[in-house]
Amino acid sequence: MGSRPFTLQQATNITKDFKYLVGQPFKGDPDVTIQNILISPFDEENKGVFVQNYRKFGSRPDELDGYVGHFYDVLVLARGDAADNKIEYEHIRAYARENGHSYVFPEYPFN
């Protein structure tokens, strides 16, 4: 099953539903901790910029400013040793599927 976008409202609801993951080990690795569940742009180019900005600046209220698209994703963002400043992330659908979280994800209402 390929990745599909969410609306901003759907993504907002999903982030709230998965906030309980924050602070837990990422993919079972006790040395890497889930830092945040965040809405990101859906397309890979803007998503890459988003992740790099998160790595540099952390989570900010204006993190989606400048994004003019209408397609969103939700990412599970994790960090290990703060000294290396490396960010790991996974798309929420894949993370849920791979880690046994039962959740019915909404479909984007394409017209």
C-alpha atoms as a printed R data frame, in Angstrom:
    type eleno elety resid chain resno       x      y      z
1   ATOM     1    CA   MET     A     1   0.000  0.000  0.000
2   ATOM     2    CA   GLY     A     2   1.490  3.332 -1.076
3   ATOM     3    CA   SER     A     3   1.632  6.443  1.005
4   ATOM     4    CA   ARG     A     4  -1.363  8.764  0.708
5   ATOM     5    CA   PRO     A     5  -1.761 12.342  1.912
6   ATOM     6    CA   PHE     A     6  -3.947 13.726  4.657
7   ATOM     7    CA   THR     A     7  -5.828 17.008  4.872
8   ATOM     8    CA   LEU     A     8  -4.517 19.438  7.478
9   ATOM     9    CA   GLN     A     9  -7.459 18.635  9.782
10  ATOM    10    CA   GLN     A    10  -6.931 14.880  9.413
11  ATOM    11    CA   ALA     A    11  -3.206 15.276 10.127
12  ATOM    12    CA   THR     A    12  -3.967 17.434 13.178
13  ATOM    13    CA   ASN     A    13  -6.269 14.761 14.591
14  ATOM    14    CA   ILE     A    14  -3.725 12.008 13.933
15  ATOM    15    CA   THR     A    15  -0.949 13.890 15.744
16  ATOM    16    CA   LYS     A    16  -3.212 14.215 18.785
17  ATOM    17    CA   ASP     A    17  -4.074 10.506 18.668
18  ATOM    18    CA   PHE     A    18  -0.407  9.455 18.558
19  ATOM    19    CA   LYS     A    19   1.111 11.924 21.068
20  ATOM    20    CA   TYR     A    20   1.277  9.081 23.589
21  ATOM    21    CA   LEU     A    21   4.293  7.746 21.654
22  ATOM    22    CA   VAL     A    22   6.485 10.695 22.670
23  ATOM    23    CA   GLY     A    23   9.230  9.543 25.024
24  ATOM    24    CA   GLN     A    24   9.022  5.893 23.968
25  ATOM    25    CA   PRO     A    25  11.851  4.023 22.217
26  ATOM    26    CA   PHE     A    26  11.833  4.393 18.436
27  ATOM    27    CA   LYS     A    27  11.414  1.051 16.660
28  ATOM    28    CA   GLY     A    28  12.328 -0.757 19.878
29  ATOM    29    CA   ASP     A    29  15.757  0.893 20.151
30  ATOM    30    CA   PRO     A    30  16.220  2.106 23.749
31  ATOM    31    CA   ASP     A    31  18.961  4.505 22.595
32  ATOM    32    CA   VAL     A    32  16.642  6.377 20.206
33  ATOM    33    CA   THR     A    33  13.641  8.187 21.670
34  ATOM    34    CA   ILE     A    34  10.538  9.497 19.940
35  ATOM    35    CA   GLN     A    35  10.710 13.271 20.293
36  ATOM    36    CA   ASN     A    36   7.564 14.366 18.495
37  ATOM    37    CA   ILE     A    37   4.664 13.485 16.223
38  ATOM    38    CA   LEU     A    38   4.410 16.303 13.696
39  ATOM    39    CA   ILE     A    39   2.546 17.347 10.586
40  ATOM    40    CA   SER     A    40   4.820 17.751  7.582
41  ATOM    41    CA   PRO     A    41   4.383 18.526  3.911
42  ATOM    42    CA   PHE     A    42   3.502 15.403  1.934
43  ATOM    43    CA   ASP     A    43   5.874 15.755 -1.017
44  ATOM    44    CA   GLU     A    44   9.408 14.478 -0.510
45  ATOM    45    CA   GLU     A    45  11.201 17.732 -1.387
46  ATOM    46    CA   ASN     A    46   9.313 19.868  1.125
47  ATOM    47    CA   LYS     A    47   9.362 17.028  3.658
48  ATOM    48    CA   GLY     A    48  13.160 16.917  3.412
49  ATOM    49    CA   VAL     A    49  13.387 20.652  4.083
50  ATOM    50    CA   PHE     A    50  10.969 20.243  6.991
51  ATOM    51    CA   VAL     A    51  13.065 17.472  8.594
52  ATOM    52    CA   GLN     A    52  16.289 19.464  8.159
53  ATOM    53    CA   ASN     A    53  14.698 22.500  9.786
54  ATOM    54    CA   TYR     A    54  13.481 20.314 12.651
55  ATOM    55    CA   ARG     A    55  17.013 18.988 13.082
56  ATOM    56    CA   LYS     A    56  18.436 22.524 13.208
57  ATOM    57    CA   PHE     A    57  15.749 24.379 15.130
58  ATOM    58    CA   GLY     A    58  13.459 21.840 16.793
59  ATOM    59    CA   SER     A    59   9.693 22.095 16.701
60  ATOM    60    CA   ARG     A    60   8.308 25.594 16.183
61  ATOM    61    CA   PRO     A    61   4.724 26.886 15.901
62  ATOM    62    CA   ASP     A    62   5.530 28.268 12.432
63  ATOM    63    CA   GLU     A    63   7.049 25.046 11.094
64  ATOM    64    CA   LEU     A    64   4.613 24.857  8.158
65  ATOM    65    CA   ASP     A    65   4.810 28.564  7.271
66  ATOM    66    CA   GLY     A    66   5.679 28.933  3.627
67  ATOM    67    CA   TYR     A    67   4.202 25.585  2.643
68  ATOM    68    CA   VAL     A    68   1.471 26.310  0.107
69  ATOM    69    CA   GLY     A    69   0.431 22.736 -0.603
70  ATOM    70    CA   HIS     A    70  -2.760 21.036  0.485
71  ATOM    71    CA   PHE     A    71  -1.349 17.566  1.055
72  ATOM    72    CA   TYR     A    72   0.119 16.625  4.427
73  ATOM    73    CA   ASP     A    73   1.835 13.730  6.133
74  ATOM    74    CA   VAL     A    74   2.403 12.882  9.788
75  ATOM    75    CA   LEU     A    75   5.889 11.907 10.909
76  ATOM    76    CA   VAL     A    76   7.210 10.130 13.959
77  ATOM    77    CA   LEU     A    77  10.453 11.997 14.722
78  ATOM    78    CA   ALA     A    78  13.133 10.491 16.940
79  ATOM    79    CA   ARG     A    79  16.577 11.368 18.154
80  ATOM    80    CA   GLY     A    80  19.338  9.332 19.727
81  ATOM    81    CA   ASP     A    81  22.459 10.880 21.162
82  ATOM    82    CA   ALA     A    82  21.875 14.640 21.133
83  ATOM    83    CA   ALA     A    83  25.569 15.168 20.371
84  ATOM    84    CA   ASP     A    84  25.269 13.756 16.844
85  ATOM    85    CA   ASN     A    85  22.120 15.818 16.115
86  ATOM    86    CA   LYS     A    86  20.789 13.006 13.915
87  ATOM    87    CA   ILE     A    87  17.043 12.810 13.348
88  ATOM    88    CA   GLU     A    88  15.311  9.593 12.415
89  ATOM    89    CA   TYR     A    89  11.760  9.603 11.159
90  ATOM    90    CA   GLU     A    90   9.050  7.328  9.866
91  ATOM    91    CA   HIS     A    91   5.712  8.003  8.201
92  ATOM    92    CA   ILE     A    92   2.914  7.435 10.692
93  ATOM    93    CA   ARG     A    93   1.165  4.752  8.613
94  ATOM    94    CA   ALA     A    94   4.338  2.719  8.273
95  ATOM    95    CA   TYR     A    95   5.263  3.201 11.926
96  ATOM    96    CA   ALA     A    96   1.813  2.107 13.098
97  ATOM    97    CA   ARG     A    97   1.811 -0.940 10.814
98  ATOM    98    CA   GLU     A    98   5.371 -2.029 11.698
99  ATOM    99    CA   ASN     A    99   4.865 -1.582 15.441
100 ATOM   100    CA   GLY     A   100   1.446 -3.174 15.877
101 ATOM   101    CA   HIS     A   101  -0.597 -0.014 16.481
102 ATOM   102    CA   SER     A   102  -4.132 -0.613 15.318
103 ATOM   103    CA   TYR     A   103  -5.531  2.597 13.801
104 ATOM   104    CA   VAL     A   104  -7.932  3.358 10.987
105 ATOM   105    CA   PHE     A   105  -6.380  6.198  9.019
106 ATOM   106    CA   PRO     A   106  -8.747  8.574  7.203
107 ATOM   107    CA   GLU     A   107  -8.747  8.863  3.438
108 ATOM   108    CA   TYR     A   108  -7.997 12.144  1.710
109 ATOM   109    CA   PRO     A   109 -11.282 13.428  0.208
110 ATOM   110    CA   PHE     A   110 -10.179 13.726 -3.422
111 ATOM   111    CA   ASN     A   111 -12.827 15.429 -5.567
